[in-house]
Amino acid sequence: MSCPYANILGTPGEGVHAQRFLGIALNDTIATLVAALLTKWFFDVPLLYSILGWFVAGELLHYAFGVDTAFLKMIGIKPRSCS
């Protein structure tokens, strides 16, 4: 099964994804936190729920598109194979 959208937002470890902290893409983390803050601000969702929701959604999308992340490796989950 092919994954045509696996690198639609950039190749892991290159470009905007090159900045890392403890193996985690720093710019992706910052963007997720900004999205959580905006969600809290516009929809009055508790910040903790917003942060958790955005991080869970991000990991689910990475998994669905076949992109391996540091967190998925940490918890022992391998994204679906794209061949």
BELSULDA-V401915 format. One record per pair of residues at least 12 apart in sequence whose ideal C-beta (glycine too) atoms are under 8 Angstrom apart, sorted by the first residue. I is the first residue (numbers start at 1). J is the second residue. D is the distance in Angstrom with one decimal. If there is no record, write none. Layout:
i=[I/I]
j=[J/J]
d=[D/D]
This chain:
i=[1/1/1/1/2/2/3/3/3/3/5/6/6/6/6/7/8/12/12/12/12/22/23/24/24/24/25/25/28/32/32/32/32/33/33/35/36/36/36/36/37/39/39/59/59/62/63/63/63/64/64/65/66/66/66/66/67]
j=[80/81/82/83/82/83/65/66/80/82/65/65/66/67/82/67/65/25/67/68/69/70/70/69/70/71/69/70/58/51/54/55/58/51/54/54/50/51/53/54/50/53/54/71/72/79/77/79/80/79/80/79/79/80/81/82/79]
d=[7.2/7.2/6.4/6.9/6.0/7.2/6.0/3.9/7.8/3.3/5.3/5.2/4.8/5.5/5.9/7.7/7.7/7.6/6.3/7.1/7.9/7.6/4.1/7.9/4.8/7.1/7.9/7.8/7.4/7.7/4.9/6.0/5.8/6.8/8.0/5.1/4.1/4.4/7.6/4.8/7.6/7.6/7.1/5.9/6.5/6.8/6.9/4.9/7.3/7.9/7.6/7.6/4.7/5.4/7.2/4.1/6.2]
